[in-house]
Amino acid sequence: MVIPTYNERESLPILLEKVFSVFAGSKIPGEVIIVDDNSPDGTGRIAESLKRRHANLKVLHREGKLGLSSAVIEGFKAARGDVLGAMDADMSHPAEAIPEMFAAVQKGADVAIGSRYVKGGSIEGWNAYRRIQSLGAVMLARLFVNAKDPVSGFFLVRKSCLKGKMLDPKGFKILLEVLVKADCRSVREIPIAFVNRRAGKSKLGGGEILYYLRNLIGYLSSGRRTEVQFLKFALVGFLGTLINLAVLYSLTEILGVYYILSAVAAFMVAVTSNYMLNKVFTFGERLRHRALGKFGRFLAVSVAALAVNLIFLYALTESLGIYYLVSQLIAILAALSINFFGNKKWTFKT
C-alpha cells in the first residue's frame, strides 16, 4: 500500500496503526510504502521513527513537492507484492475496506476501487462546492472509462496490469491514468464512506484542476481522425469563445447586466453558432440533416458543459477574486473535453 505524504505528521501514525492492524487481522501479507515529498512539518522523520514499530514499513524521501501521482508511481516501483495499492494519508479512506478490496482482486478483478459513488458509498464533511467539483471531475473522467468513481484515490491493482505501461499523470488522479492506460479488463468497485480530512490542510487547488484538465486533453488522441476533429472543434470553440466574450462584455459593461446572467445569454448565442459550424465543418454533415433533433442533443451536451462553465466562473470570480473575463476563459477551457466527446459520441455519432 503506497501512501504519499506532504505535511501529514498528525494523521500518519494513526493511519499506519490502522492499516497494519487490518493486515494482521485479515492475514494479508502487506507492506506499506510512505513516499514523502520533503514535508516541512517533519512527516518524513516521523515515518522513519515508525519503522521501529512496523517491520513492513518502507519510507522513500524525495527532494521536494513533486506531486501525489508521481509519488504513487515511485512507490509502485519499490513495491515487492503482486498487488499494488494507493490511499491518502489524511484518514479520508477507511482502512477497514482493504480486505474486501483485496478479496475482489484475489477473485479475479484487475482493479478494486474504494468507491464513493456506487450503492452504499458516501461522502462526509464536504460542502456543496466540493461535491459539485467532484461530480464534475467524475463526469469528465467517465467519457474515457466506465467506472463510477474513476478519480478515487483509494484502489488496488494487479502489478501485472502495469507491466510495460508508461504512466505519466500530473496532479492527484493516478487511478484514471491506470484505468485508461493499463490492461484492466475487470474492475470492481467496493463502497466506502469517504470522510473529509480532520487534520492538516487540503492540497486541492487551482493548479491540480488544471493538471487534471491537461491529463484529459492528453487522452483525447485515439486516432488521426479524432485528432483532426478535435483540432477543428477547438477552432470552432475559439470562434465561439470570441462571440461568447463579446456578448458577455457588452451585456455586463454596457448594459449593466449581472455577469452570471450575461454568461447564460452569451452561452446561448455562442452555442447556436458552434452547432452550425461543427455540424458542417468539424463532422462533415449537411446543415439540414436532422437539424432540429441534433441541435437538441448539441444543446443538452452544451448545457452540461455550461454547468461546468458556471461552476468554474463563479468559484474563480467569487472565491479567488479573479477578474470575471479571465475566469470565463478558464471556465471555457474546463468545459472543452465534455463538449467534444459528448458531441462526437452522441450528437454527431457516425
C-alpha positions as CSV (number, residue, x, y, z in Angstrom):
1,M,0.0,0.0,0.0
2,V,1.6,3.3,-1.2
3,I,0.8,6.4,0.9
4,P,2.1,9.7,-0.4
5,T,2.7,12.3,2.2
6,Y,3.2,16.0,2.5
7,N,2.7,17.6,5.9
8,E,0.7,14.7,7.4
9,R,2.5,14.3,10.7
10,E,-0.7,14.3,12.8
11,S,-2.6,11.6,10.9
12,L,0.2,9.3,9.6
13,P,0.9,7.4,12.9
14,I,-2.8,6.7,13.4
15,L,-3.3,5.6,9.8
16,L,-0.4,3.2,9.9
17,E,-1.7,1.7,13.1
18,K,-5.0,1.0,11.4
19,V,-3.5,-0.3,8.1
20,F,-1.1,-2.8,9.8
21,S,-3.9,-3.8,12.2
22,V,-6.1,-4.6,9.2
23,F,-3.3,-6.5,7.5
24,A,-2.8,-8.6,10.7
25,G,-6.4,-9.2,11.4
26,S,-7.1,-10.3,7.8
27,K,-3.9,-12.2,7.4
28,I,-2.9,-10.1,4.4
29,P,0.9,-10.2,3.9
30,G,1.1,-6.5,3.2
31,E,3.8,-3.8,3.3
32,V,3.3,0.0,3.4
33,I,5.5,2.4,1.5
34,I,5.5,6.0,2.5
35,V,6.6,8.4,-0.2
36,D,7.3,11.8,1.5
37,D,7.9,15.0,-0.5
38,N,10.3,16.6,2.0
39,S,7.4,17.7,4.3
40,P,8.4,20.9,6.2
41,D,6.4,19.6,9.2
42,G,8.8,16.6,9.7
43,T,6.4,13.9,8.4
44,G,9.4,12.1,6.8
45,R,11.3,11.9,10.1
46,I,8.2,10.6,11.9
47,A,7.7,8.0,9.3
48,E,11.3,6.8,9.8
49,S,10.8,6.6,13.5
50,L,7.7,4.4,13.0
51,K,9.8,1.8,11.2
52,R,10.8,0.5,14.6
53,R,7.2,-0.3,15.4
54,H,6.2,-1.6,11.9
55,A,8.5,-4.1,10.3
56,N,6.9,-4.0,6.9
57,L,7.2,-0.2,6.6
58,K,9.4,1.4,3.9
59,V,10.0,5.1,3.6
60,L,11.1,6.9,0.4
61,H,12.2,10.5,0.7
62,R,12.0,12.9,-2.3
63,E,13.7,16.3,-2.6
64,G,10.6,18.4,-2.9
65,K,6.9,18.6,-3.5
66,L,6.7,16.6,-6.8
67,G,3.1,15.6,-6.7
68,L,0.9,12.8,-5.5
69,S,0.6,10.8,-8.7
70,S,4.4,10.6,-9.3
71,A,4.8,9.6,-5.6
72,V,2.4,6.7,-6.1
73,I,4.3,5.6,-9.3
74,E,7.6,5.7,-7.4
75,G,6.1,3.7,-4.6
76,F,4.8,1.1,-7.0
77,K,8.3,0.7,-8.4
78,A,9.7,0.0,-5.0
79,A,6.9,-2.5,-4.0
80,R,7.6,-6.2,-3.7
81,G,4.0,-7.5,-3.9
82,D,1.9,-8.7,-6.9
83,V,-1.0,-6.4,-5.8
84,L,-0.3,-2.7,-5.6
85,G,-2.4,-0.2,-3.7
86,A,-2.7,3.5,-3.0
87,M,-4.6,5.6,-0.4
88,D,-4.4,9.1,1.1
89,A,-2.6,9.8,4.3
90,D,-5.3,12.1,5.7
91,M,-7.6,9.4,7.1
92,S,-10.3,10.0,4.5
93,H,-10.1,6.5,3.2
94,P,-11.2,3.7,5.5
95,A,-8.5,1.1,6.0
96,E,-11.3,-1.4,7.0
97,A,-12.2,-1.7,3.3
98,I,-8.8,-3.1,2.3
99,P,-9.8,-6.8,3.0
100,E,-12.8,-6.6,0.7
101,M,-10.9,-4.9,-2.0
102,F,-8.1,-7.4,-1.7
103,A,-10.5,-10.3,-1.9
104,A,-12.0,-8.8,-5.1
105,V,-8.6,-8.9,-6.7
106,Q,-8.0,-12.4,-5.4
107,K,-11.2,-13.5,-7.1
108,G,-10.2,-12.1,-10.5
109,A,-10.5,-8.4,-10.6
110,D,-7.7,-6.4,-12.1
111,V,-8.6,-3.3,-10.2
112,A,-10.5,-2.8,-7.0
113,I,-11.7,0.7,-6.3
114,G,-12.8,2.1,-3.0
115,S,-15.8,3.9,-4.5
116,R,-17.8,6.8,-3.2
117,Y,-20.4,6.7,-6.0
118,V,-21.6,3.1,-6.0
119,K,-24.6,2.0,-3.9
120,G,-23.5,2.1,-0.3
121,G,-20.8,4.6,-0.8
122,S,-20.9,8.0,0.8
123,I,-19.0,11.3,1.4
124,E,-19.0,13.0,4.7
125,G,-17.9,16.6,5.5
126,W,-17.9,18.1,2.0
127,N,-19.7,21.3,1.2
128,A,-21.8,21.7,-1.9
129,Y,-19.0,23.2,-3.9
130,R,-16.6,20.3,-3.2
131,R,-19.4,17.8,-4.1
132,I,-20.2,19.6,-7.4
133,Q,-16.5,19.8,-8.2
134,S,-16.0,16.1,-7.6
135,L,-19.0,15.1,-9.6
136,G,-17.8,17.3,-12.5
137,A,-14.4,15.5,-12.4
138,V,-16.2,12.1,-12.4
139,M,-18.4,13.2,-15.3
140,L,-15.4,14.2,-17.4
141,A,-13.5,11.0,-16.5
142,R,-16.4,8.8,-17.5
143,L,-16.0,9.9,-21.0
144,F,-12.9,7.7,-21.0
145,V,-13.8,4.8,-18.7
146,N,-16.8,3.0,-17.3
147,A,-16.1,3.1,-13.6
148,K,-18.5,5.1,-11.4
149,D,-15.6,6.6,-9.3
150,P,-12.6,6.7,-11.7
151,V,-11.0,9.5,-9.7
152,S,-10.9,7.8,-6.3
153,G,-7.5,7.9,-4.6
154,F,-8.1,4.5,-2.9
155,F,-7.6,1.4,-5.1
156,L,-5.7,-1.8,-5.6
157,V,-4.4,-3.0,-9.0
158,R,-2.6,-6.1,-10.2
159,K,1.1,-5.4,-10.8
160,S,1.0,-7.4,-14.0
161,C,-1.6,-4.9,-15.5
162,L,1.0,-2.1,-15.2
163,K,3.9,-4.0,-16.8
164,G,5.3,-2.1,-19.7
165,K,2.9,0.8,-19.3
166,M,4.1,4.4,-19.3
167,L,2.2,6.2,-16.6
168,D,2.8,9.9,-16.5
169,P,-0.1,11.8,-14.9
170,K,0.2,15.2,-13.2
171,G,-1.8,16.1,-10.1
172,F,-3.9,13.8,-8.0
173,K,-5.8,11.5,-10.4
174,I,-3.5,8.5,-10.7
175,L,-6.4,6.0,-10.8
176,L,-7.8,7.5,-14.0
177,E,-4.3,7.2,-15.6
178,V,-4.2,3.5,-14.6
179,L,-7.7,2.8,-16.0
180,V,-7.0,4.5,-19.3
181,K,-3.5,3.1,-20.0
182,A,-3.2,-0.2,-18.2
183,D,-4.6,-3.6,-19.1
184,C,-7.5,-3.5,-16.7
185,R,-10.2,-5.8,-18.1
186,S,-12.1,-6.4,-14.8
187,V,-12.9,-3.6,-12.4
188,R,-14.7,-4.0,-9.1
189,E,-16.0,-1.1,-7.0
190,I,-16.3,-1.5,-3.3
191,P,-18.5,1.1,-1.5
192,I,-16.7,3.2,1.1
193,A,-17.6,6.1,3.4
194,F,-15.2,8.8,2.4
195,V,-14.6,11.2,5.3
196,N,-13.2,14.7,4.8
197,R,-9.8,15.3,6.5
198,R,-10.0,16.3,10.1
199,A,-6.4,17.4,10.4
200,G,-4.0,19.2,8.1
201,K,-4.8,21.2,5.0
202,S,-6.2,20.0,1.7
203,K,-3.8,20.1,-1.2
204,L,-6.6,20.6,-3.8
205,G,-6.2,23.9,-5.6
206,G,-6.4,25.6,-9.0
207,G,-3.2,24.0,-10.1
208,E,-4.5,20.5,-9.5
209,I,-7.6,21.3,-11.5
210,L,-5.5,22.5,-14.4
211,Y,-3.3,19.4,-14.2
212,Y,-6.5,17.2,-14.4
213,L,-7.7,19.0,-17.4
214,R,-4.3,18.6,-19.1
215,N,-4.4,14.9,-18.4
216,L,-7.9,14.7,-20.0
217,I,-6.7,16.5,-23.1
218,G,-3.8,14.1,-23.3
219,Y,-6.2,11.2,-23.5
220,L,-8.0,12.7,-26.5
221,S,-5.8,11.3,-29.2
222,S,-7.2,8.0,-30.2
223,G,-6.5,8.2,-33.9
224,R,-5.8,10.5,-36.8
225,R,-9.5,11.2,-37.4
226,T,-10.2,12.1,-33.8
227,E,-7.2,14.4,-33.7
228,V,-8.3,16.3,-36.8
229,Q,-11.9,16.6,-35.5
230,F,-10.6,17.8,-32.2
231,L,-8.5,20.5,-33.8
232,K,-11.5,21.6,-35.9
233,F,-13.7,21.5,-32.8
234,A,-11.2,23.6,-30.9
235,L,-11.1,26.1,-33.7
236,V,-14.9,26.4,-33.7
237,G,-14.7,26.7,-30.0
238,F,-12.2,29.5,-30.2
239,L,-14.5,31.4,-32.5
240,G,-17.4,30.7,-30.2
241,T,-15.3,32.0,-27.3
242,L,-14.8,35.3,-29.0
243,I,-18.5,35.5,-29.6
244,N,-19.2,34.5,-26.0
245,L,-16.8,37.1,-24.6
246,A,-18.1,39.8,-26.8
247,V,-21.7,39.2,-25.7
248,L,-20.7,38.8,-22.1
249,Y,-18.7,42.1,-22.1
250,S,-21.4,44.0,-23.9
251,L,-24.2,42.9,-21.6
252,T,-22.2,43.4,-18.4
253,E,-20.2,46.5,-19.1
254,I,-22.5,48.4,-21.5
255,L,-26.0,47.3,-20.3
256,G,-25.1,46.6,-16.6
257,V,-26.5,43.0,-16.6
258,Y,-25.3,40.8,-13.7
259,Y,-22.3,38.8,-15.0
260,I,-23.8,35.4,-14.4
261,L,-27.0,36.2,-16.4
262,S,-24.7,37.7,-19.1
263,A,-22.8,34.5,-19.2
264,V,-26.0,32.5,-19.8
265,A,-27.1,34.8,-22.7
266,A,-23.6,34.7,-24.1
267,F,-23.7,30.9,-24.0
268,M,-27.0,30.7,-26.0
269,V,-25.6,32.9,-28.8
270,A,-22.3,31.1,-29.0
271,V,-23.9,27.6,-28.8
272,T,-26.1,28.2,-31.9
273,S,-23.1,29.4,-33.9
274,N,-21.0,26.5,-32.7
275,Y,-23.6,23.9,-33.6
276,M,-23.9,25.1,-37.2
277,L,-20.1,25.3,-37.7
278,N,-19.4,21.9,-36.0
279,K,-22.1,20.2,-37.9
280,V,-20.7,21.2,-41.3
281,F,-17.0,21.9,-40.7
282,T,-16.0,19.5,-37.9
283,F,-18.2,16.5,-38.5
284,G,-18.9,16.9,-42.2
285,E,-22.7,16.8,-42.1
286,R,-25.3,18.7,-44.2
287,L,-26.7,21.5,-42.2
288,R,-30.3,20.5,-42.7
289,H,-29.8,16.8,-41.9
290,R,-31.8,16.1,-38.8
291,A,-31.1,19.7,-37.9
292,L,-33.6,20.1,-35.1
293,G,-33.0,16.8,-33.3
294,K,-29.3,17.1,-33.4
295,F,-29.5,20.7,-32.2
296,G,-31.4,19.3,-29.2
297,R,-28.6,16.9,-28.4
298,F,-25.9,19.5,-29.0
299,L,-27.8,21.8,-26.7
300,A,-28.0,19.1,-24.0
301,V,-24.3,18.5,-24.1
302,S,-23.7,22.2,-24.1
303,V,-25.9,22.7,-21.1
304,A,-23.8,20.1,-19.2
305,A,-20.7,22.0,-20.3
306,L,-22.4,25.2,-19.2
307,A,-22.9,23.8,-15.7
308,V,-19.1,23.1,-15.5
309,N,-18.5,26.6,-17.0
310,L,-20.7,28.4,-14.4
311,I,-19.2,26.5,-11.5
312,F,-15.7,27.5,-12.5
313,L,-16.8,31.0,-13.4
314,Y,-18.5,31.6,-10.0
315,A,-15.8,29.8,-7.9
316,L,-12.9,31.6,-9.6
317,T,-14.6,35.0,-9.5
318,E,-16.2,34.9,-6.1
319,S,-13.8,32.7,-4.1
320,L,-10.5,33.6,-5.7
321,G,-11.2,37.1,-6.8
322,I,-10.2,36.6,-10.4
323,Y,-11.5,39.2,-12.9
324,Y,-14.6,37.7,-14.4
325,L,-13.4,37.7,-18.1
326,V,-10.3,35.8,-17.1
327,S,-12.5,33.4,-15.1
328,Q,-14.7,32.9,-18.1
329,L,-11.7,31.9,-20.3
330,I,-10.6,29.3,-17.8
331,A,-14.2,28.0,-17.4
332,I,-14.5,27.6,-21.2
333,L,-11.3,25.6,-21.3
334,A,-12.6,23.4,-18.5
335,A,-15.7,22.5,-20.5
336,L,-13.9,21.6,-23.7
337,S,-13.5,17.9,-23.1
338,I,-17.1,17.2,-22.2
339,N,-18.2,19.3,-25.2
340,F,-16.1,17.5,-27.7
341,F,-16.6,13.9,-26.6
342,G,-20.3,14.4,-25.8
343,N,-21.0,15.6,-29.3
344,K,-18.7,13.2,-31.0
345,K,-20.1,10.2,-29.2
346,W,-23.8,11.3,-29.2
347,T,-24.8,14.3,-31.3
348,F,-22.7,13.6,-34.4
349,K,-22.1,9.9,-33.8
350,T,-21.1,8.2,-37.1
